[in-house]
């Protein structure tokens, strides 16, 4: 993502990795002690590269968007909620 990594913060049973993109958008990745990423959030003027951010779940996200949603996109699966 061509981002600047910041120190990770441990929050009890998980770690928060923070990245700042060249656009100024800040991306936070929430990682369980097992290594499982269970949450991603961002705030800033642009979206992050969603293919890089969502990883293997990106194709399902794109499929849901292509399904012709007129309102806000919502995806709810056992391993992906957007």
C-alpha positions in Angstrom: 0.0 0.0 0.0 3.0 2.3 0.1 2.2 3.3 3.7 4.2 4.4 6.6 3.9 1.9 9.5 3.5 3.1 13.0 4.2 1.2 16.2 1.7 -1.4 17.0 -0.4 -1.0 20.2 -1.4 -4.0 22.2 -5.0 -3.8 23.5 -5.4 -6.8 25.7 -6.0 -9.9 23.5 -5.3 -8.1 20.2 -2.9 -5.8 18.5 -3.6 -2.7 16.5 -1.3 -2.0 13.5 -1.6 1.6 12.2 -0.6 2.6 8.7 -0.6 6.1 7.2 -1.1 6.2 3.4 0.5 8.9 1.3 -3.0 10.5 0.9 -3.2 11.0 4.6 -5.7 8.2 5.2 -5.0 6.2 8.4 -5.7 2.5 8.3 -6.0 0.4 11.5 -5.7 -3.3 11.4 -6.9 -5.3 14.4 -5.1 -8.6 14.8 -5.8 -11.4 17.4 -3.0 -13.0 19.2 -3.4 -16.0 16.8 -2.5 -13.7 13.9 -6.1 -13.6 12.5 -7.1 -10.1 11.3 -10.6 -9.5 12.6 -11.1 -5.9 11.8 -9.9 -3.1 9.5 -10.9 0.5 9.7 -9.8 3.7 8.0 -10.3 7.4 8.2 -9.1 10.0 5.8 -9.6 11.7 2.4 -9.4 8.6 0.3 -10.2 4.9 0.4 -7.3 2.6 0.9 -6.5 0.0 -1.8 -9.3 -2.4 -1.0 -7.7 -5.3 -2.8 -4.7 -5.0 -0.4 -6.9 -4.2 2.6 -9.4 -7.0 2.2 -7.0 -9.6 0.9 -8.8 -12.9 -0.1 -12.2 -11.4 0.8 -11.9 -8.7 -1.9 -13.4 -10.8 -4.7 -16.5 -11.5 -2.6 -16.8 -7.8 -1.8 -16.6 -6.9 -5.6 -19.2 -9.6 -6.4 -21.6 -8.1 -3.9 -21.0 -4.6 -5.3 -21.7 -5.9 -8.9 -25.0 -7.3 -7.8 -26.6 -4.0 -8.5 -27.0 -2.5 -5.1 -28.5 1.0 -5.3 -28.2 1.8 -1.6 -25.1 1.4 0.7 -23.3 -1.9 0.1 -23.6 -4.4 2.9 -21.9 -7.8 2.9 -22.5 -10.2 5.8 -20.9 -13.6 5.8 -19.4 -15.7 8.5 -15.9 -14.4 7.7 -16.6 -11.0 6.1 -18.8 -8.1 7.2 -18.7 -4.8 5.3 
